[in-house]
Amino acid sequence: MRTISLLLREDWGALQRVLQLMTKKRVRPETVLSGRCEVPGHSRVFIASADARLPGLVEHLRKLSDVVEAEMTESPAREFAFVRTFEERLPLPQTMDYAAARALASGPKVTMMEKGA
């Protein structure tokens, strides 16, 4: 399983344009996780897929006007957690074993974590 991390401008239809490109290139996503992130006015999107065409999609995604950043992670992701709070300290929910997890993106009120296989 490979993962693409995207930083998108918060614009109506931005995620839809990303998924339309995936459809056009015939790449099937297994998991799509999206939410506000550490950069104001932007969203963080993680797309996980076992499709062999996923690495070639990154360059096409970078050409979309809404995509600010696109990078590929080769780690075998099994679980994702988007942790958001309105407090400065992040209380982590007990639904995931955080000992084996790593932070993918972090800000003062938001953390995105990935747990490998």
GROMACS elastic network, one bead per residue, 0.5 to 0.9 nm:
[ bonds ]
;  ai    aj funct       b0    kb
    1    30     6  0.88315   500
    1    48     6  0.64971   500
    1    49     6  0.54903   500
    1    51     6  0.79219   500
    1    74     6  0.75969   500
    1    75     6  0.74075   500
    1    76     6  0.50782   500
    1    77     6  0.63005   500
    1    78     6  0.80668   500
    2    47     6  0.82706   500
    2    48     6  0.55944   500
    2    49     6  0.55855   500
    2    50     6  0.60885   500
    2    51     6  0.82010   500
    2    54     6  0.75790   500
    2    55     6  0.83026   500
    2    72     6  0.73357   500
    2    73     6  0.60710   500
    2    74     6  0.51847   500
    2    75     6  0.64257   500
    2    76     6  0.62029   500
    2    77     6  0.70263   500
    3    46     6  0.65940   500
    3    47     6  0.55069   500
    3    49     6  0.65396   500
    3    50     6  0.87757   500
    3    54     6  0.85061   500
    3    71     6  0.84720   500
    3    72     6  0.58553   500
    3    73     6  0.50359   500
    3    74     6  0.65988   500
    3    75     6  0.74602   500
    3    76     6  0.80346   500
    3    77     6  0.71598   500
    4    45     6  0.80165   500
    4    46     6  0.56255   500
    4    47     6  0.51587   500
    4    48     6  0.64810   500
    4    49     6  0.85941   500
    4    54     6  0.82495   500
    4    55     6  0.84940   500
    4    58     6  0.74918   500
    4    70     6  0.68557   500
    4    71     6  0.56688   500
    4    73     6  0.60630   500
    4    74     6  0.88106   500
    5    44     6  0.72125   500
    5    45     6  0.58644   500
    5    47     6  0.66866   500
    5    48     6  0.89542   500
    5    69     6  0.78788   500
    5    70     6  0.57143   500
    5    71     6  0.53892   500
    5    72     6  0.63741   500
    5    73     6  0.74879   500
    5   104     6  0.86922   500
    6    43     6  0.81134   500
    6    44     6  0.57447   500
    6    46     6  0.63149   500
    6    47     6  0.82233   500
    6    61     6  0.86368   500
    6    67     6  0.67837   500
    6    68     6  0.74731   500
    6    69     6  0.55490   500
    6    71     6  0.67377   500
    6    72     6  0.89938   500
    7    37     6  0.85232   500
    7    39     6  0.86674   500
    7    42     6  0.66116   500
    7    43     6  0.58384   500
    7    45     6  0.64328   500
    7    66     6  0.84961   500
    7    67     6  0.60106   500
    7    68     6  0.54115   500
    7    70     6  0.66078   500
    8    11     6  0.80669   500
    8    14     6  0.70390   500
    8    15     6  0.78927   500
    8    41     6  0.87572   500
    8    42     6  0.54227   500
    8    43     6  0.51317   500
    8    44     6  0.63172   500
    8    45     6  0.73760   500
    8    65     6  0.89952   500
    8    66     6  0.54698   500
    8    68     6  0.56708   500
    8    69     6  0.72831   500
    8    70     6  0.89262   500
    9    14     6  0.72886   500
    9    41     6  0.63151   500
    9    43     6  0.63254   500
    9    65     6  0.87034   500
    9    66     6  0.53027   500
    9    67     6  0.65997   500
    9    68     6  0.68936   500
   10    13     6  0.88129   500
   10    14     6  0.71121   500
   10    36     6  0.84163   500
   10    40     6  0.89137   500
   10    41     6  0.54665   500
   10    43     6  0.58571   500
   10    66     6  0.80337   500
   11    14     6  0.55373   500
   11    15     6  0.85311   500
   11    41     6  0.86569   500
   11    42     6  0.83306   500
   11    66     6  0.74615   500
   12    15     6  0.80802   500
   12    16     6  0.85718   500
   13    17     6  0.61993   500
   13    18     6  0.87881   500
   14    17     6  0.52400   500
   14    18     6  0.65266   500
   14    19     6  0.88949   500
   14    65     6  0.88562   500
   14    66     6  0.59514   500
   14    67     6  0.81619   500
   15    18     6  0.50737   500
   15    19     6  0.62983   500
   15    20     6  0.85652   500
   15    34     6  0.84030   500
   15    45     6  0.82038   500
   15    66     6  0.86665   500
   16    19     6  0.51403   500
   16    20     6  0.60250   500
   16    21     6  0.86294   500
   17    21     6  0.62488   500
   17    22     6  0.87096   500
   17    64     6  0.81224   500
   17    66     6  0.84970   500
   18    21     6  0.52611   500
   18    22     6  0.64785   500
   18    23     6  0.88559   500
   18    61     6  0.69819   500
   18    64     6  0.78655   500
   18    66     6  0.86983   500
   18    67     6  0.85276   500
   19    23     6  0.62404   500
   19    24     6  0.86253   500
   19    29     6  0.86823   500
   20    24     6  0.61346   500
   20    25     6  0.86170   500
   21    25     6  0.61513   500
   21    26     6  0.84048   500
   21    27     6  0.86564   500
   21    57     6  0.85155   500
   21    60     6  0.80435   500
   21    61     6  0.76350   500
   22    25     6  0.51550   500
   22    26     6  0.59566   500
   22    27     6  0.51233   500
   22    28     6  0.69927   500
   22    29     6  0.79188   500
   22    54     6  0.88072   500
   22    57     6  0.75200   500
   22    61     6  0.88546   500
   23    27     6  0.60825   500
   23    28     6  0.72458   500
   24    27     6  0.78466   500
   25    53     6  0.82631   500
   25    57     6  0.75946   500
   26    53     6  0.82280   500
   27    49     6  0.81451   500
   27    51     6  0.62845   500
   27    52     6  0.83456   500
   27    53     6  0.63389   500
   27    54     6  0.64784   500
   27    57     6  0.81274   500
   28    49     6  0.67123   500
   28    50     6  0.82258   500
   28    51     6  0.65309   500
   28    54     6  0.86145   500
   29    32     6  0.68163   500
   29    47     6  0.64203   500
   29    48     6  0.59853   500
   29    50     6  0.78567   500
   29    51     6  0.77329   500
   29    54     6  0.88592   500
   30    47     6  0.74654   500
   30    48     6  0.55488   500
   30    50     6  0.72869   500
   30    51     6  0.87936   500
   31    46     6  0.78085   500
   31    47     6  0.56776   500
   31    48     6  0.50326   500
   31    49     6  0.68187   500
   32    45     6  0.70838   500
   32    46     6  0.57860   500
   32    48     6  0.65764   500
   33    44     6  0.81513   500
   33    45     6  0.55701   500
   33    46     6  0.51027   500
   33    47     6  0.64958   500
   33    48     6  0.86719   500
   33    80     6  0.80512   500
   33    81     6  0.87875   500
   33    82     6  0.81523   500
   34    37     6  0.89610   500
   34    43     6  0.67845   500
   34    44     6  0.57123   500
   34    46     6  0.64559   500
   34    47     6  0.86957   500
   34    82     6  0.84557   500
   35    42     6  0.87850   500
   35    43     6  0.54176   500
   35    44     6  0.56760   500
   35    45     6  0.67227   500
   35    82     6  0.76938   500
   36    39     6  0.80247   500
   36    40     6  0.80505   500
   36    41     6  0.80571   500
   36    42     6  0.64053   500
   36    44     6  0.61062   500
   36    45     6  0.88282   500
   36    84     6  0.87515   500
   36   110     6  0.80003   500
   37    40     6  0.71699   500
   37    41     6  0.85356   500
   37    42     6  0.65268   500
   37    43     6  0.53727   500
   37    44     6  0.54865   500
   37    84     6  0.87829   500
   37   105     6  0.78585   500
   37   106     6  0.76578   500
   37   107     6  0.71821   500
   37   109     6  0.84531   500
   37   110     6  0.61313   500
   37   111     6  0.77446   500
   37   112     6  0.83082   500
   38    42     6  0.80334   500
   38    43     6  0.83656   500
   38    44     6  0.83418   500
   38   105     6  0.73927   500
   38   106     6  0.60518   500
   38   108     6  0.71133   500
   38   109     6  0.74383   500
   38   110     6  0.62384   500
   38   111     6  0.79369   500
   39    42     6  0.56509   500
   39    43     6  0.76282   500
   39    44     6  0.87105   500
   39   107     6  0.77931   500
   40    43     6  0.83150   500
   42    68     6  0.88680   500
   44   105     6  0.84976   500
   44   112     6  0.87585   500
   46    80     6  0.88541   500
   48    54     6  0.89326   500
   48    77     6  0.76204   500
   49    52     6  0.84289   500
   49    54     6  0.70404   500
   50    53     6  0.87081   500
   50    54     6  0.77013   500
   51    54     6  0.56563   500
   51    55     6  0.87939   500
   52    55     6  0.72167   500
   52    56     6  0.86287   500
   53    56     6  0.56380   500
   53    57     6  0.67377   500
   54    57     6  0.51906   500
   54    58     6  0.72072   500
   54    72     6  0.88436   500
   55    58     6  0.58557   500
   55    59     6  0.82598   500
   55    72     6  0.70741   500
   56    59     6  0.63846   500
   56    60     6  0.74582   500
   57    60     6  0.52453   500
   57    61     6  0.61839   500
   57    62     6  0.88055   500
   58    61     6  0.50736   500
   58    62     6  0.63304   500
   58    63     6  0.89801   500
   58    70     6  0.64099   500
   58    71     6  0.68127   500
   58    72     6  0.71339   500
   59    62     6  0.51951   500
   59    63     6  0.67872   500
   59    70     6  0.81566   500
   60    63     6  0.53738   500
   60    64     6  0.71638   500
   61    64     6  0.54784   500
   61    65     6  0.88988   500
   61    67     6  0.67908   500
   61    69     6  0.89014   500
   61    70     6  0.69674   500
   62    65     6  0.78763   500
   62    66     6  0.87151   500
   62    67     6  0.59008   500
   62    68     6  0.73239   500
   62    69     6  0.68322   500
   62    70     6  0.60560   500
   63    66     6  0.86489   500
   63    67     6  0.73984   500
   64    67     6  0.55429   500
   64    68     6  0.85833   500
   65    68     6  0.76946   500
   67    70     6  0.70018   500
   73    76     6  0.84437   500
   73    77     6  0.88717   500
   74    77     6  0.84662   500
   75   116     6  0.67938   500
   75   117     6  0.85885   500
   76   115     6  0.85685   500
   76   116     6  0.54762   500
   76   117     6  0.58717   500
   77    80     6  0.75723   500
   77   114     6  0.64426   500
   77   115     6  0.59509   500
   77   117     6  0.61185   500
   78   114     6  0.75637   500
   78   115     6  0.58578   500
   78   116     6  0.52304   500
   78   117     6  0.53393   500
   79    96     6  0.81298   500
   79   101     6  0.87752   500
   79   113     6  0.83982   500
   79   114     6  0.58743   500
   79   115     6  0.50343   500
   79   116     6  0.68681   500
   79   117     6  0.82019   500
   80    96     6  0.87238   500
   80   101     6  0.88365   500
   80   112     6  0.74703   500
   80   113     6  0.57537   500
   80   115     6  0.62699   500
   80   116     6  0.89823   500
   81    95     6  0.89254   500
   81    96     6  0.77980   500
   81   111     6  0.82599   500
   81   112     6  0.59705   500
   81   113     6  0.52378   500
   81   114     6  0.65694   500
   81   115     6  0.84316   500
   82   110     6  0.74976   500
   82   111     6  0.61769   500
   82   113     6  0.64986   500
   83    90     6  0.75909   500
   83    91     6  0.84460   500
   83    92     6  0.70261   500
   83    93     6  0.80621   500
   83   109     6  0.83892   500
   83   110     6  0.57897   500
   83   111     6  0.52315   500
   83   112     6  0.62036   500
   83   113     6  0.78457   500
   84    87     6  0.88683   500
   84    90     6  0.73292   500
   84    91     6  0.89306   500
   84   109     6  0.58892   500
   84   111     6  0.65167   500
   84   112     6  0.85747   500
   85    88     6  0.75079   500
   85    89     6  0.78086   500
   85    90     6  0.62229   500
   85    91     6  0.77776   500
   85   109     6  0.55088   500
   85   110     6  0.65855   500
   86    89     6  0.85568   500
   86    90     6  0.85960   500
   86   109     6  0.62774   500
   86   110     6  0.88131   500
   87    90     6  0.68780   500
   87    91     6  0.88594   500
   87   108     6  0.86041   500
   87   109     6  0.66327   500
   88   108     6  0.60315   500
   88   109     6  0.58285   500
   89   108     6  0.79454   500
   89   109     6  0.74437   500
   90   108     6  0.85956   500
   90   109     6  0.69948   500
   90   110     6  0.77604   500
   90   111     6  0.81796   500
   92    95     6  0.86746   500
   92    96     6  0.88010   500
   92    98     6  0.86232   500
   93    96     6  0.72292   500
   94    97     6  0.73354   500
   94    98     6  0.86506   500
   96    99     6  0.89606   500
   96   101     6  0.84647   500
   96   115     6  0.82843   500
   97   100     6  0.64866   500
   97   101     6  0.70800   500
   97   115     6  0.80385   500
   98   102     6  0.77015   500
   98   113     6  0.84745   500
   98   114     6  0.89602   500
   98   115     6  0.76320   500
   99   102     6  0.83164   500
   99   115     6  0.89068   500
  100   114     6  0.86786   500
  100   115     6  0.60462   500
  100   116     6  0.71825   500
  101   113     6  0.62943   500
  101   114     6  0.53857   500
  101   116     6  0.68447   500
  102   112     6  0.85491   500
  102   113     6  0.55181   500
  102   114     6  0.55005   500
  102   115     6  0.65224   500
  102   116     6  0.84884   500
  103   106     6  0.68232   500
  103   111     6  0.67750   500
  103   112     6  0.57629   500
  103   114     6  0.64280   500
  103   115     6  0.89975   500
  104   111     6  0.76036   500
  104   112     6  0.54383   500
  104   113     6  0.54566   500
  104   114     6  0.66480   500
  105   110     6  0.80933   500
  105   111     6  0.58035   500
  105   112     6  0.51706   500
  105   113     6  0.73132   500
  106   109     6  0.79099   500
  106   110     6  0.57562   500
  106   112     6  0.62717   500
  106   113     6  0.86667   500
  107   110     6  0.51514   500
  107   111     6  0.62586   500
  108   111     6  0.81829   500
